[in-house]
Amino acid sequence: MNPETKPPLVLVLCTGNSCRSHLAEGILRAAAHGRFRVASAGSRPAGFVHPMAVRVLEEIGIDIRDHRSKHLEEFLSQPVETVITVCGNADQVCPVFPGQVQRHHWPFDDPAHFQGSEEETLAVFRRVRDELRRVFEAYAAGRLDASGKRPV
């Protein structure tokens, strides 16, 4: 496909690319309805996607079982229209990507660092998922409204 015909790419960055960025990627991809592409990466990838991130998105009908932890360098040669960082460390080390037009920093708690029982941890993952969902669904709706391409 010709790069000019590809939908714009939104890249969600976090440090480990194991939890928050994958939650955001899954939510934003579902909300984008194919109108823009969504990917996630990390500055120091953990090498796995947290199983509880997969679980809490499954609860709302989003499947990220095929996601993998990626380094942000995989995207340095791609035209990235928008970069969204979801943790402070990623915001500090974020490079400028080719074609980057916008950058947003929306920090969220890292549920992967929570210490507690499985039920308590699951509750934290759900809270962060719901916070991410409010922000990223609103972002997608705003983009789709602005482009006149919001699905009915």
N, C-alpha and C positions, 0 to 999 in steps of 0.2 A: 504494500500500500504506500502510496506517495505520502511523505511526511506532512505536506500541506493539507491533505484530506483527513488526517487522523484527528480525532477529537483532542483537545488540550489535555495535558497530563498534570494532575495534582499529586504532589508527593508529600506524604505524611512522615515526619521524622521523629525519632525518639532515640535514646541512647542504645538500648539493647535490642530493639525491634523484636520483642518477644510478647508484648502485651498491649500497652496503650495504642501504639501505632497500628497494630493489627486490628484492634477493636474499631478504631477510627476508620481504617481502610475499609473494613467490611461494611460498616454503617454507611459511610459516604458512597461507596460503590453502589449499594442498594438504593440509596436516595438519589443518585445521579441518573438512574434510568438509562445508562449508556451514553448520556450527552457529553460526558467528559470521562477520561480515564483516571483511575486512582491506583496508586501504588504506595508502599511503605518501605522504609529502610531505617538503618541505625548507624550511629557513628562508631559504636563498638558492639556489633551484633552478637547476641547470646548464642546463636546457632540453633535455636528452637523457638517454636511458638508455644506459649504457655497453655497447658491443657485446660485451665479454667477459663482462659479467654475464649477458646474454642467452645467450651460448654455454655458460657453465658450468652454467646451470640446465637448458638443453636436454639436457646430458649426463645429467641425473638425471630426465629426463622432465617438466620443468616449463617451460611456454611463457609468456614474458613479453614477446613481441614487440610486443604491443599496449599495453604500459605507456607512460605518458608522465610526464615530470618535472612535479611540481605544487608549488605554494606552500602552506604550511600554512594560510594564510588561507582557502583553499577549504573548510576544514573547521570554521572558527570558528562557523558557524551550525548545525552538525550536532551531534546528540548522540553524542559520542565516549565510549565507556565506559572504554577503556584506552588510554593513550599509552605507547609504548615508544620510547625514544631509543637509537640505536645509535652515536652519536658525542658527544663532550664538548661541542662547540659547540651542537648542537641541544638538549642537556640544559639548557644555560645560558640559552637564549633561548626555551625552550618555554613557551607560554602555558597557561592553564587553559582547557579546552574545556567547552562545555555538556554536562552529564551525566557528566562525567569522574569515575570512581570510583577508578581505579587508575592509577599511574604507575610505570614501571620504567625504569631506566637500565642498559643492557647494552652497553658500548663494545666495538667491534671495530676492527681495523686497517682502513685504507682502501686497498684494492688498487689503486684508480685512481691513487694517488700513487706507486706503485712504479715505479722506473726500472730497466729491464733488457731483455733480449731478449724476444721474443714468448713463447718457451717458459717463461722464468723468470717473466714476468708472468702467464701462464696458470696456472702452479703456485701463485702467490700468490692469484689469484682462486679457485682450487679449494680452497686451505687455508681462506680466509675463508668460502667457501660451506659447507664442511664444519663449521666452527665454528658458523656461524649455524644450520645444519641441526640440530646437536645441541641447541642451546639452544631454538630455536623449536619443534622437534618435541616436545621435553619439555614446554615451556609448553603447547602445544596438547593434548597427552595429559593433562596435569594438569587443564586446564579441562574437557576432555570427561569425564574420570573424575569430577570434582567435580559435574558437572551430571547424571551418570548417562546421558549421551548418546554415549558412546564407541561408534563403529561396531565391529561384530564381523567 
